[in-house]
């Protein structure tokens, strides 16, 4: 088994993370290209959202309603961990979600953990859970 350059793999994961930050210009299909078929998300106080079709619908709705989200747009995740085998990873950090509506702007802050695994030699988003803080 070839030696894994963990720093290079961390750079790749941070790059994917930064590309997956949502805004009103997000290309949902490009976003979906980073996701494993069995991907899931677990929002605060919400039900698990499972599978790429369902996640695609949620992302399209978020983009359409101008919910702008996630993560630190300047620094990326605060930590990236990769298994010694180089096929499983997570990142964690802080997020800010901004929602625009006719009644004004709302902001939510919290923390997240994102899971990734290698599929066909490429990192894929497998899941994410986040919590908001008051």
Helices and strands as residue ranges (DSSP letters): H 6-19, H 28-32, E 35-42, E 48-50, H 52-64, E 67-68, E 79-82, E 88-101, E 104-119, E 122-133
